[in-house]
Amino acid sequence: MAFNSAYDKLMRAFDGLELSRDLIASVRDYLQAKVANDQNEVMKTLTVIAALLLLPTFIVGLYGQNFQHHFPEIHWTWGYPFSWALIVVTTLLQLWFFRRKRWI
């Protein structure tokens, strides 16, 4: 009789342990998913910042080369304001696109 009672208590304790193990595993999975989502948001923000800096850097690098040939806008009177306008317009278009996609 005493062994039967001890066996029942041991089985209930074992079931409680298994339930606790499952609950802890669920909490761990939830926290890992939350960390992954937070990292995805950070990566999305960094990607947007990098994309916003990419086009102006390309335009400045293109017009900052040390040769005069094949760039007619270098000799224009409005060439410098044209390059600034190009930088501003492309940046604004990117901002519009990212806001439309709800990335920022």
C-alpha positions in Angstrom: 0.0 0.0 0.0 2.8 2.4 0.9 4.7 1.6 -2.3 1.5 2.2 -4.3 1.0 5.6 -2.7 4.7 6.5 -3.2 4.4 5.4 -6.8 1.4 7.6 -7.4 3.1 10.6 -5.8 6.2 10.0 -7.9 4.1 9.8 -11.1 2.3 13.0 -10.3 5.6 14.7 -9.6 7.0 13.4 -12.9 3.9 14.7 -14.8 4.3 18.1 -13.1 8.0 18.1 -14.1 7.1 17.3 -17.7 4.5 20.1 -17.7 7.0 22.6 -16.2 9.5 21.5 -18.9 7.0 22.1 -21.6 6.1 25.5 -20.2 9.7 26.6 -19.9 10.4 25.4 -23.5 7.4 27.5 -24.7 8.7 30.6 -22.9 12.1 30.0 -24.3 10.7 29.7 -27.9 8.6 32.9 -27.4 11.7 34.9 -26.2 13.8 33.6 -29.1 11.1 34.7 -31.5 10.8 38.1 -29.9 14.6 38.6 -30.0 14.6 37.6 -33.7 11.8 40.1 -34.5 13.6 42.8 -32.6 16.8 42.1 -34.6 14.8 42.1 -37.8 13.5 45.6 -37.0 17.0 46.8 -36.3 18.3 45.3 -39.5 15.5 47.0 -41.4 16.3 50.4 -40.0 20.0 49.9 -40.8 19.2 48.9 -44.3 17.0 52.0 -44.8 19.8 54.2 -43.5 22.4 52.5 -45.8 20.1 52.8 -48.8 19.5 56.5 -48.1 23.2 57.1 -48.0 24.0 54.9 -51.1 22.7 57.1 -53.9 24.1 60.4 -52.7 27.5 58.7 -52.2 27.3 57.3 -55.7 26.4 60.7 -57.3 29.2 62.5 -55.4 31.7 59.8 -56.3 30.6 60.0 -60.0 31.0 63.7 -60.2 34.1 63.8 -58.0 36.2 61.9 -60.5 39.4 63.7 -61.8 38.6 63.9 -65.5 36.7 66.4 -67.6 35.6 64.2 -70.5 32.2 62.6 -71.1 30.4 64.7 -68.4 28.8 67.6 -70.2 27.1 68.8 -67.0 30.5 69.6 -65.4 30.8 72.5 -67.9 27.2 73.7 -67.4 26.5 76.9 -65.5 23.9 75.0 -63.5 25.9 71.7 -63.2 26.6 72.1 -59.4 22.9 72.9 -58.5 21.9 70.1 -60.8 23.9 67.6 -58.9 22.5 68.9 -55.6 19.0 68.7 -57.0 19.6 65.1 -58.1 20.8 64.1 -54.7 17.9 65.8 -52.9 15.3 64.3 -55.4 16.6 60.8 -55.1 16.8 61.0 -51.4 13.2 62.3 -51.2 12.0 59.5 -53.5 13.7 56.9 -51.3 12.1 58.4 -48.2 8.7 58.4 -49.9 9.2 54.8 -51.0 10.2 53.6 -47.5 7.3 55.4 -45.8 4.9 53.9 -48.3 6.2 50.4 -47.5 6.0 51.4 -43.8 9.7 50.7 -43.2 10.2 54.0 -41.4 
